[in-house]
Structures are given as C-alpha cells and as structure tokens.
Amino acid sequence: MNGPANDRTSGASAAPAATPACPPARKRSAERTRTALMSAAAFRFGRYGYDGTSVRDIAGDVGVDAALVYRYFGSKEALFDTVSSNRKVFEPLLDVPLDCVADWFSALIAGEPKDADFPHPVLTVLRSSSRDEAIGRLREELTDMFTKRFAGRLEGPHAEVRAELLVAWVLGTSLMRGTIQSPALASAENQDVFEQFLRAGIDVLISPDAANFSRENADRENSGCENADRENLSREADRDGSAETV
C-alpha cells in the first residue's frame, strides 16, 4: 500500500502472477485503519486546510490514537502529501489483492467524518474558483488511476468501463452517505447491510465474468419486456374485440 517507505518495499515487484489471497485479519484491520485515516485526513485538510488540521483531530475522527498516524505515515506533512492528490489516495489499489478491493473501499467510505461541514472531495473541486481547470485535473487523475492503471489489473472484457464505473459508484455512494447523509445509507443501524451491498457490487465489477453477468441480466430483462409487451398487446386486442362485439 501507499504511504510509509516500509509499506511500499513489499509491493508489486515481488508479487506472484496469481492474485494473492486477502492478508490475515490483523493485517486487514491495519489496512482498514490506514485507509480510514487517509479518508478522514482528506476531509479535514479540505475543510480546515493544513494549519487548521491536527493529527489528533484526524485520529479522533477514526477513533484511534494519534500515534497510529505517525506509525503509518511518519508525519502530518507526509499524510498531507499522500491525500493531496487523488492519485496518491487511490494508489494502494494497485497493490491491494483484487479479493480485498471491496474491503478497501468499505474502509475508505467508513472513514469519512459524518459532520456535514466536511466537504466531499468532488464538491471541493466543483467549488474551486478555477472550476474548469479543477475538473480537468480531477479527470486526468482519475483517468490515470482507474482507466489506465487499475483497469490493467482487471481480467475480462470492458475493463476500462468497469474501472470507471467502480470509481463513479464509490464516489457517488460516498457523496450520498457522507455529505448528503441520505437516511438509509448514513444510518449506523444499516452499516452491515450497506457494506454487504457495497462489496457485492464491487465484486461484480472486478470479476472477469462481469461482462457475461451483465449480458445475462440484459437478456433476462429483454425477454421479460418482450413477454410483457406481448401480454399488453394481447389484452388490448381482447379489449378491442370486446368493444367491437358490443
């Protein structure tokens, strides 16, 4: 994963050709905490700026000790550098096993502060004084990260479409849950259900059989629509026949 130098030394160069299994539970917990800290830091820095944000505040948003921030990132400045670019925020996805991508995104979204005063990163871009430039920069960063690099990890057809759908869905879900705070998605009572559906949708998009899955669904839907159309035509014909008889 991205961040401390020690984390990167175990990266992709030594990875086997096959997708590795998810790391042990303890390591997954550490990765979730680190991802949640990045998410909270992005919101804090976006709302209050560098000087107005403390390591203690970031750690408090995630519910961990401030020492973990220094453990995972080395310093406040290093954490700021990590989250100041969308490329850096999402770069760990290039090393995370595909089987763990859903868990990684779940931790990212769960790490967002629920305070409505924290702007969503996309809203921050849209509210920029140089809006067109900011949108272009965001498009460039997401295209480089997902359309080009993450899509290269996906097997099966239409990898670029699936990769862009993945980030679009996650950013939209994040916006609804964290900033708009729609009642069902933001409810703590629905957290387990939310994560189950989130992971199921992500797993479908990163699966090599995603295209086949979508075609099968489309075929079923088209078949259902055709049957419904035939039934409607049949009912209309019966009504017309009844009217003529009368």
ChimeraX commands (.cxc) that place a marker at each C-alpha (Angstrom):
marker #1 position 0.00,0.00,0.00 radius 0.5
marker #1 position 0.99,3.61,-0.46 radius 0.5
marker #1 position 2.47,5.63,2.38 radius 0.5
marker #1 position 5.45,4.70,4.56 radius 0.5
marker #1 position 8.51,3.54,2.70 radius 0.5
marker #1 position 8.43,0.23,4.52 radius 0.5
marker #1 position 4.95,-0.44,3.20 radius 0.5
marker #1 position 5.99,0.09,-0.41 radius 0.5
marker #1 position 9.02,-2.20,-0.24 radius 0.5
marker #1 position 6.73,-5.21,-0.13 radius 0.5
marker #1 position 4.85,-4.04,-3.20 radius 0.5
marker #1 position 4.12,-5.28,-6.69 radius 0.5
marker #1 position 7.65,-6.15,-7.85 radius 0.5
marker #1 position 7.75,-9.25,-5.67 radius 0.5
marker #1 position 4.08,-10.19,-6.13 radius 0.5
marker #1 position 3.28,-13.57,-7.71 radius 0.5
marker #1 position 1.50,-13.73,-11.04 radius 0.5
marker #1 position -1.70,-15.01,-9.46 radius 0.5
marker #1 position -3.86,-12.72,-7.35 radius 0.5
marker #1 position -2.92,-13.35,-3.71 radius 0.5
marker #1 position -5.47,-14.05,-1.06 radius 0.5
marker #1 position -6.51,-11.40,1.42 radius 0.5
marker #1 position -3.93,-10.85,4.17 radius 0.5
marker #1 position -4.57,-12.15,7.69 radius 0.5
marker #1 position -7.28,-10.49,9.77 radius 0.5
marker #1 position -4.77,-8.43,11.80 radius 0.5
marker #1 position -3.14,-7.02,8.67 radius 0.5
marker #1 position -6.54,-6.32,7.08 radius 0.5
marker #1 position -7.51,-4.40,10.22 radius 0.5
marker #1 position -4.33,-2.31,9.95 radius 0.5
marker #1 position -5.02,-1.61,6.26 radius 0.5
marker #1 position -8.59,-0.56,7.05 radius 0.5
marker #1 position -7.36,1.78,9.78 radius 0.5
marker #1 position -4.77,3.32,7.49 radius 0.5
marker #1 position -7.32,3.78,4.71 radius 0.5
marker #1 position -9.81,5.32,7.12 radius 0.5
marker #1 position -7.14,7.77,8.32 radius 0.5
marker #1 position -6.47,8.84,4.73 radius 0.5
marker #1 position -10.17,9.42,4.16 radius 0.5
marker #1 position -10.57,11.45,7.37 radius 0.5
marker #1 position -7.43,13.46,6.57 radius 0.5
marker #1 position -8.70,14.33,3.08 radius 0.5
marker #1 position -11.88,15.75,4.58 radius 0.5
marker #1 position -10.07,17.59,7.38 radius 0.5
marker #1 position -7.49,19.18,5.10 radius 0.5
marker #1 position -10.22,20.06,2.60 radius 0.5
marker #1 position -12.31,21.80,5.26 radius 0.5
marker #1 position -9.72,23.45,7.50 radius 0.5
marker #1 position -6.54,23.45,5.46 radius 0.5
marker #1 position -3.14,22.20,6.59 radius 0.5
marker #1 position -2.59,24.58,9.51 radius 0.5
marker #1 position -6.13,24.21,10.81 radius 0.5
marker #1 position -5.95,20.42,10.96 radius 0.5
marker #1 position -4.26,18.48,13.74 radius 0.5
marker #1 position -3.13,14.88,13.81 radius 0.5
marker #1 position -5.22,14.43,16.95 radius 0.5
marker #1 position -8.36,15.56,15.09 radius 0.5
marker #1 position -7.74,13.13,12.23 radius 0.5
marker #1 position -7.14,10.24,14.59 radius 0.5
marker #1 position -10.22,11.20,16.60 radius 0.5
marker #1 position -12.43,11.03,13.51 radius 0.5
marker #1 position -11.40,7.41,13.07 radius 0.5
marker #1 position -11.44,6.60,16.78 radius 0.5
marker #1 position -7.77,5.65,17.12 radius 0.5
marker #1 position -4.73,7.04,18.92 radius 0.5
marker #1 position -2.77,9.81,17.20 radius 0.5
marker #1 position 0.35,7.66,17.41 radius 0.5
marker #1 position -1.05,5.49,14.62 radius 0.5
marker #1 position -0.91,8.44,12.23 radius 0.5
marker #1 position 2.84,8.73,12.80 radius 0.5
marker #1 position 3.22,4.98,12.61 radius 0.5
marker #1 position 1.54,4.69,9.21 radius 0.5
marker #1 position 2.61,7.97,7.60 radius 0.5
marker #1 position 5.62,9.26,9.52 radius 0.5
marker #1 position 4.40,12.84,9.89 radius 0.5
marker #1 position 1.48,15.20,9.33 radius 0.5
marker #1 position 3.24,16.59,6.26 radius 0.5
marker #1 position 3.66,13.12,4.76 radius 0.5
marker #1 position -0.02,12.38,5.36 radius 0.5
marker #1 position -0.98,15.66,3.68 radius 0.5
marker #1 position 1.18,14.80,0.66 radius 0.5
marker #1 position -0.47,11.38,0.48 radius 0.5
marker #1 position -4.05,12.68,0.39 radius 0.5
marker #1 position -3.48,15.91,-1.56 radius 0.5
marker #1 position -3.62,14.01,-4.85 radius 0.5
marker #1 position -6.35,11.60,-5.90 radius 0.5
marker #1 position -3.61,9.51,-7.49 radius 0.5
marker #1 position -1.96,9.05,-4.09 radius 0.5
marker #1 position -5.22,8.37,-2.28 radius 0.5
marker #1 position -6.15,5.58,-4.68 radius 0.5
marker #1 position -2.64,4.28,-5.40 radius 0.5
marker #1 position -2.89,1.46,-2.82 radius 0.5
marker #1 position -5.42,-0.16,-5.17 radius 0.5
marker #1 position -2.52,-1.06,-7.44 radius 0.5
marker #1 position -1.13,-3.35,-4.71 radius 0.5
marker #1 position -4.25,-4.47,-2.83 radius 0.5
marker #1 position -5.28,-8.01,-3.85 radius 0.5
marker #1 position -8.39,-7.85,-6.02 radius 0.5
marker #1 position -10.24,-10.01,-3.50 radius 0.5
marker #1 position -9.68,-7.22,-0.95 radius 0.5
marker #1 position -10.65,-4.21,-3.10 radius 0.5
marker #1 position -14.22,-4.18,-1.75 radius 0.5
marker #1 position -12.88,-4.21,1.81 radius 0.5
marker #1 position -10.50,-1.33,0.97 radius 0.5
marker #1 position -13.29,0.85,-0.44 radius 0.5
marker #1 position -15.51,0.00,2.51 radius 0.5
marker #1 position -12.83,1.28,4.88 radius 0.5
marker #1 position -12.35,4.42,2.79 radius 0.5
marker #1 position -16.04,5.33,2.92 radius 0.5
marker #1 position -16.46,4.31,6.56 radius 0.5
marker #1 position -13.59,6.64,7.49 radius 0.5
marker #1 position -15.41,9.78,6.34 radius 0.5
marker #1 position -16.47,12.14,9.14 radius 0.5
marker #1 position -20.25,12.40,9.35 radius 0.5
marker #1 position -20.11,16.14,10.10 radius 0.5
marker #1 position -21.93,17.89,7.25 radius 0.5
marker #1 position -19.38,20.74,7.44 radius 0.5
marker #1 position -16.77,18.48,5.85 radius 0.5
marker #1 position -16.94,18.93,2.06 radius 0.5
marker #1 position -16.75,15.93,-0.23 radius 0.5
marker #1 position -13.57,15.98,-2.37 radius 0.5
marker #1 position -15.65,16.18,-5.55 radius 0.5
marker #1 position -17.59,19.16,-4.17 radius 0.5
marker #1 position -14.31,20.83,-3.29 radius 0.5
marker #1 position -13.26,20.55,-6.92 radius 0.5
marker #1 position -16.60,21.78,-8.25 radius 0.5
marker #1 position -16.50,24.79,-5.92 radius 0.5
marker #1 position -13.00,25.74,-6.98 radius 0.5
marker #1 position -12.55,29.27,-8.31 radius 0.5
marker #1 position -10.93,27.81,-11.43 radius 0.5
marker #1 position -13.65,25.19,-11.90 radius 0.5
marker #1 position -12.79,24.03,-15.42 radius 0.5
marker #1 position -9.14,23.63,-14.51 radius 0.5
marker #1 position -10.02,21.73,-11.33 radius 0.5
marker #1 position -12.40,19.40,-13.17 radius 0.5
marker #1 position -9.77,18.76,-15.82 radius 0.5
marker #1 position -7.21,17.93,-13.17 radius 0.5
marker #1 position -9.61,15.58,-11.39 radius 0.5
marker #1 position -10.49,13.88,-14.69 radius 0.5
marker #1 position -6.80,13.48,-15.51 radius 0.5
marker #1 position -6.01,11.98,-12.11 radius 0.5
marker #1 position -8.94,9.54,-12.10 radius 0.5
marker #1 position -8.32,8.56,-15.72 radius 0.5
marker #1 position -4.66,7.83,-15.00 radius 0.5
marker #1 position -5.50,5.89,-11.86 radius 0.5
marker #1 position -8.55,3.91,-12.95 radius 0.5
marker #1 position -8.94,3.93,-16.75 radius 0.5
marker #1 position -5.29,3.19,-17.37 radius 0.5
marker #1 position -3.68,1.65,-14.30 radius 0.5
marker #1 position -6.37,-0.10,-12.27 radius 0.5
marker #1 position -8.15,-1.35,-15.40 radius 0.5
marker #1 position -4.89,-3.07,-16.31 radius 0.5
marker #1 position -5.35,-5.32,-13.29 radius 0.5
marker #1 position -8.81,-6.50,-14.36 radius 0.5
marker #1 position -9.33,-9.62,-16.42 radius 0.5
marker #1 position -12.13,-9.95,-18.93 radius 0.5
marker #1 position -13.64,-7.52,-21.47 radius 0.5
marker #1 position -14.52,-3.85,-21.00 radius 0.5
marker #1 position -12.04,-3.40,-18.16 radius 0.5
marker #1 position -11.86,0.38,-18.62 radius 0.5
marker #1 position -15.63,0.77,-18.43 radius 0.5
marker #1 position -15.78,-1.40,-15.31 radius 0.5
marker #1 position -12.94,0.53,-13.67 radius 0.5
marker #1 position -14.61,3.90,-14.30 radius 0.5
marker #1 position -17.97,2.56,-13.12 radius 0.5
marker #1 position -16.25,1.43,-9.95 radius 0.5
marker #1 position -14.88,4.86,-9.04 radius 0.5
marker #1 position -18.10,6.57,-10.17 radius 0.5
marker #1 position -20.19,4.33,-7.93 radius 0.5
marker #1 position -17.88,4.69,-4.95 radius 0.5
marker #1 position -17.61,8.49,-5.24 radius 0.5
marker #1 position -21.38,8.79,-5.65 radius 0.5
marker #1 position -22.03,6.48,-2.71 radius 0.5
marker #1 position -19.54,8.42,-0.63 radius 0.5
marker #1 position -21.26,11.69,-1.52 radius 0.5
marker #1 position -24.72,10.36,-0.63 radius 0.5
marker #1 position -23.56,8.83,2.63 radius 0.5
marker #1 position -21.08,11.38,3.94 radius 0.5
marker #1 position -22.16,14.79,2.64 radius 0.5
marker #1 position -25.83,14.48,1.69 radius 0.5
marker #1 position -26.36,11.97,4.50 radius 0.5
marker #1 position -29.31,10.20,2.96 radius 0.5
marker #1 position -31.09,8.45,5.87 radius 0.5
marker #1 position -30.73,4.81,4.84 radius 0.5
marker #1 position -27.07,4.98,3.77 radius 0.5
marker #1 position -25.95,7.18,6.67 radius 0.5
marker #1 position -27.75,5.17,9.34 radius 0.5
marker #1 position -25.41,3.36,11.73 radius 0.5
marker #1 position -28.04,0.64,12.05 radius 0.5
marker #1 position -27.66,-0.13,8.34 radius 0.5
marker #1 position -23.86,-0.25,8.37 radius 0.5
marker #1 position -23.58,-4.02,7.96 radius 0.5
marker #1 position -26.19,-4.11,5.20 radius 0.5
marker #1 position -24.56,-1.13,3.49 radius 0.5
marker #1 position -21.17,-2.85,3.44 radius 0.5
marker #1 position -22.68,-6.10,2.17 radius 0.5
marker #1 position -24.29,-4.43,-0.85 radius 0.5
marker #1 position -21.25,-2.23,-1.46 radius 0.5
marker #1 position -18.94,-5.24,-1.54 radius 0.5
marker #1 position -21.31,-7.27,-3.70 radius 0.5
marker #1 position -21.47,-4.51,-6.31 radius 0.5
marker #1 position -17.70,-4.02,-6.33 radius 0.5
marker #1 position -17.08,-7.75,-6.61 radius 0.5
marker #1 position -19.30,-7.89,-9.69 radius 0.5
marker #1 position -17.37,-5.07,-11.41 radius 0.5
marker #1 position -13.93,-6.52,-10.76 radius 0.5
marker #1 position -14.92,-10.09,-11.66 radius 0.5
marker #1 position -13.65,-11.44,-15.03 radius 0.5
marker #1 position -17.23,-12.64,-15.62 radius 0.5
marker #1 position -18.69,-9.14,-15.19 radius 0.5
marker #1 position -19.46,-8.74,-18.88 radius 0.5
marker #1 position -21.16,-12.14,-19.05 radius 0.5
marker #1 position -23.14,-11.29,-15.91 radius 0.5
marker #1 position -24.37,-8.02,-17.42 radius 0.5
marker #1 position -25.29,-9.73,-20.71 radius 0.5
marker #1 position -27.25,-12.44,-18.90 radius 0.5
marker #1 position -29.17,-9.81,-16.92 radius 0.5
marker #1 position -29.83,-7.81,-20.08 radius 0.5
marker #1 position -31.10,-10.93,-21.87 radius 0.5
marker #1 position -33.43,-11.74,-18.97 radius 0.5
marker #1 position -34.70,-8.16,-18.83 radius 0.5
marker #1 position -35.22,-8.01,-22.60 radius 0.5
marker #1 position -37.02,-11.32,-22.52 radius 0.5
marker #1 position -39.23,-10.10,-19.69 radius 0.5
marker #1 position -40.00,-6.87,-21.53 radius 0.5
marker #1 position -40.86,-8.76,-24.72 radius 0.5
marker #1 position -43.20,-11.05,-22.80 radius 0.5
marker #1 position -44.81,-8.06,-21.11 radius 0.5
marker #1 position -45.27,-6.34,-24.49 radius 0.5
marker #1 position -46.92,-9.44,-25.93 radius 0.5
marker #1 position -49.23,-9.67,-22.94 radius 0.5
marker #1 position -50.17,-6.00,-23.25 radius 0.5
marker #1 position -50.88,-6.39,-26.98 radius 0.5
marker #1 position -52.97,-9.44,-26.26 radius 0.5
marker #1 position -55.01,-7.59,-23.62 radius 0.5
marker #1 position -55.51,-4.63,-25.95 radius 0.5
marker #1 position -56.66,-6.97,-28.70 radius 0.5
marker #1 position -59.14,-8.60,-26.33 radius 0.5
marker #1 position -60.47,-5.20,-25.30 radius 0.5
marker #1 position -60.80,-4.11,-28.94 radius 0.5
marker #1 position -62.59,-7.34,-29.77 radius 0.5
marker #1 position -64.98,-6.89,-26.87 radius 0.5
marker #1 position -65.70,-3.32,-27.91 radius 0.5
marker #1 position -66.49,-4.37,-31.49 radius 0.5
marker #1 position -68.81,-7.10,-30.25 radius 0.5
marker #1 position -70.72,-4.62,-28.14 radius 0.5
marker link #1:1,2 radius 0.2
marker link #1:2,3 radius 0.2
marker link #1:3,4 radius 0.2
marker link #1:4,5 radius 0.2
marker link #1:5,6 radius 0.2
marker link #1:6,7 radius 0.2
marker link #1:7,8 radius 0.2
marker link #1:8,9 radius 0.2
marker link #1:9,10 radius 0.2
marker link #1:10,11 radius 0.2
marker link #1:11,12 radius 0.2
marker link #1:12,13 radius 0.2
marker link #1:13,14 radius 0.2
marker link #1:14,15 radius 0.2
marker link #1:15,16 radius 0.2
marker link #1:16,17 radius 0.2
marker link #1:17,18 radius 0.2
marker link #1:18,19 radius 0.2
marker link #1:19,20 radius 0.2
marker link #1:20,21 radius 0.2
marker link #1:21,22 radius 0.2
marker link #1:22,23 radius 0.2
marker link #1:23,24 radius 0.2
marker link #1:24,25 radius 0.2
marker link #1:25,26 radius 0.2
marker link #1:26,27 radius 0.2
marker link #1:27,28 radius 0.2
marker link #1:28,29 radius 0.2
marker link #1:29,30 radius 0.2
marker link #1:30,31 radius 0.2
marker link #1:31,32 radius 0.2
marker link #1:32,33 radius 0.2
marker link #1:33,34 radius 0.2
marker link #1:34,35 radius 0.2
marker link #1:35,36 radius 0.2
marker link #1:36,37 radius 0.2
marker link #1:37,38 radius 0.2
marker link #1:38,39 radius 0.2
marker link #1:39,40 radius 0.2
marker link #1:40,41 radius 0.2
marker link #1:41,42 radius 0.2
marker link #1:42,43 radius 0.2
marker link #1:43,44 radius 0.2
marker link #1:44,45 radius 0.2
marker link #1:45,46 radius 0.2
marker link #1:46,47 radius 0.2
marker link #1:47,48 radius 0.2
marker link #1:48,49 radius 0.2
marker link #1:49,50 radius 0.2
marker link #1:50,51 radius 0.2
marker link #1:51,52 radius 0.2
marker link #1:52,53 radius 0.2
marker link #1:53,54 radius 0.2
marker link #1:54,55 radius 0.2
marker link #1:55,56 radius 0.2
marker link #1:56,57 radius 0.2
marker link #1:57,58 radius 0.2
marker link #1:58,59 radius 0.2
marker link #1:59,60 radius 0.2
marker link #1:60,61 radius 0.2
marker link #1:61,62 radius 0.2
marker link #1:62,63 radius 0.2
marker link #1:63,64 radius 0.2
marker link #1:64,65 radius 0.2
marker link #1:65,66 radius 0.2
marker link #1:66,67 radius 0.2
marker link #1:67,68 radius 0.2
marker link #1:68,69 radius 0.2
marker link #1:69,70 radius 0.2
marker link #1:70,71 radius 0.2
marker link #1:71,72 radius 0.2
marker link #1:72,73 radius 0.2
marker link #1:73,74 radius 0.2
marker link #1:74,75 radius 0.2
marker link #1:75,76 radius 0.2
marker link #1:76,77 radius 0.2
marker link #1:77,78 radius 0.2
marker link #1:78,79 radius 0.2
marker link #1:79,80 radius 0.2
marker link #1:80,81 radius 0.2
marker link #1:81,82 radius 0.2
marker link #1:82,83 radius 0.2
marker link #1:83,84 radius 0.2
marker link #1:84,85 radius 0.2
marker link #1:85,86 radius 0.2
marker link #1:86,87 radius 0.2
marker link #1:87,88 radius 0.2
marker link #1:88,89 radius 0.2
marker link #1:89,90 radius 0.2
marker link #1:90,91 radius 0.2
marker link #1:91,92 radius 0.2
marker link #1:92,93 radius 0.2
marker link #1:93,94 radius 0.2
marker link #1:94,95 radius 0.2
marker link #1:95,96 radius 0.2
marker link #1:96,97 radius 0.2
marker link #1:97,98 radius 0.2
marker link #1:98,99 radius 0.2
marker link #1:99,100 radius 0.2
marker link #1:100,101 radius 0.2
marker link #1:101,102 radius 0.2
marker link #1:102,103 radius 0.2
marker link #1:103,104 radius 0.2
marker link #1:104,105 radius 0.2
marker link #1:105,106 radius 0.2
marker link #1:106,107 radius 0.2
marker link #1:107,108 radius 0.2
marker link #1:108,109 radius 0.2
marker link #1:109,110 radius 0.2
marker link #1:110,111 radius 0.2
marker link #1:111,112 radius 0.2
marker link #1:112,113 radius 0.2
marker link #1:113,114 radius 0.2
marker link #1:114,115 radius 0.2
marker link #1:115,116 radius 0.2
marker link #1:116,117 radius 0.2
marker link #1:117,118 radius 0.2
marker link #1:118,119 radius 0.2
marker link #1:119,120 radius 0.2
marker link #1:120,121 radius 0.2
marker link #1:121,122 radius 0.2
marker link #1:122,123 radius 0.2
marker link #1:123,124 radius 0.2
marker link #1:124,125 radius 0.2
marker link #1:125,126 radius 0.2
marker link #1:126,127 radius 0.2
marker link #1:127,128 radius 0.2
marker link #1:128,129 radius 0.2
marker link #1:129,130 radius 0.2
marker link #1:130,131 radius 0.2
marker link #1:131,132 radius 0.2
marker link #1:132,133 radius 0.2
marker link #1:133,134 radius 0.2
marker link #1:134,135 radius 0.2
marker link #1:135,136 radius 0.2
marker link #1:136,137 radius 0.2
marker link #1:137,138 radius 0.2
marker link #1:138,139 radius 0.2
marker link #1:139,140 radius 0.2
marker link #1:140,141 radius 0.2
marker link #1:141,142 radius 0.2
marker link #1:142,143 radius 0.2
marker link #1:143,144 radius 0.2
marker link #1:144,145 radius 0.2
marker link #1:145,146 radius 0.2
marker link #1:146,147 radius 0.2
marker link #1:147,148 radius 0.2
marker link #1:148,149 radius 0.2
marker link #1:149,150 radius 0.2
marker link #1:150,151 radius 0.2
marker link #1:151,152 radius 0.2
marker link #1:152,153 radius 0.2
marker link #1:153,154 radius 0.2
marker link #1:154,155 radius 0.2
marker link #1:155,156 radius 0.2
marker link #1:156,157 radius 0.2
marker link #1:157,158 radius 0.2
marker link #1:158,159 radius 0.2
marker link #1:159,160 radius 0.2
marker link #1:160,161 radius 0.2
marker link #1:161,162 radius 0.2
marker link #1:162,163 radius 0.2
marker link #1:163,164 radius 0.2
marker link #1:164,165 radius 0.2
marker link #1:165,166 radius 0.2
marker link #1:166,167 radius 0.2
marker link #1:167,168 radius 0.2
marker link #1:168,169 radius 0.2
marker link #1:169,170 radius 0.2
marker link #1:170,171 radius 0.2
marker link #1:171,172 radius 0.2
marker link #1:172,173 radius 0.2
marker link #1:173,174 radius 0.2
marker link #1:174,175 radius 0.2
marker link #1:175,176 radius 0.2
marker link #1:176,177 radius 0.2
marker link #1:177,178 radius 0.2
marker link #1:178,179 radius 0.2
marker link #1:179,180 radius 0.2
marker link #1:180,181 radius 0.2
marker link #1:181,182 radius 0.2
marker link #1:182,183 radius 0.2
marker link #1:183,184 radius 0.2
marker link #1:184,185 radius 0.2
marker link #1:185,186 radius 0.2
marker link #1:186,187 radius 0.2
marker link #1:187,188 radius 0.2
marker link #1:188,189 radius 0.2
marker link #1:189,190 radius 0.2
marker link #1:190,191 radius 0.2
marker link #1:191,192 radius 0.2
marker link #1:192,193 radius 0.2
marker link #1:193,194 radius 0.2
marker link #1:194,195 radius 0.2
marker link #1:195,196 radius 0.2
marker link #1:196,197 radius 0.2
marker link #1:197,198 radius 0.2
marker link #1:198,199 radius 0.2
marker link #1:199,200 radius 0.2
marker link #1:200,201 radius 0.2
marker link #1:201,202 radius 0.2
marker link #1:202,203 radius 0.2
marker link #1:203,204 radius 0.2
marker link #1:204,205 radius 0.2
marker link #1:205,206 radius 0.2
marker link #1:206,207 radius 0.2
marker link #1:207,208 radius 0.2
marker link #1:208,209 radius 0.2
marker link #1:209,210 radius 0.2
marker link #1:210,211 radius 0.2
marker link #1:211,212 radius 0.2
marker link #1:212,213 radius 0.2
marker link #1:213,214 radius 0.2
marker link #1:214,215 radius 0.2
marker link #1:215,216 radius 0.2
marker link #1:216,217 radius 0.2
marker link #1:217,218 radius 0.2
marker link #1:218,219 radius 0.2
marker link #1:219,220 radius 0.2
marker link #1:220,221 radius 0.2
marker link #1:221,222 radius 0.2
marker link #1:222,223 radius 0.2
marker link #1:223,224 radius 0.2
marker link #1:224,225 radius 0.2
marker link #1:225,226 radius 0.2
marker link #1:226,227 radius 0.2
marker link #1:227,228 radius 0.2
marker link #1:228,229 radius 0.2
marker link #1:229,230 radius 0.2
marker link #1:230,231 radius 0.2
marker link #1:231,232 radius 0.2
marker link #1:232,233 radius 0.2
marker link #1:233,234 radius 0.2
marker link #1:234,235 radius 0.2
marker link #1:235,236 radius 0.2
marker link #1:236,237 radius 0.2
marker link #1:237,238 radius 0.2
marker link #1:238,239 radius 0.2
marker link #1:239,240 radius 0.2
marker link #1:240,241 radius 0.2
marker link #1:241,242 radius 0.2
marker link #1:242,243 radius 0.2
marker link #1:243,244 radius 0.2
marker link #1:244,245 radius 0.2
marker link #1:245,246 radius 0.2
view
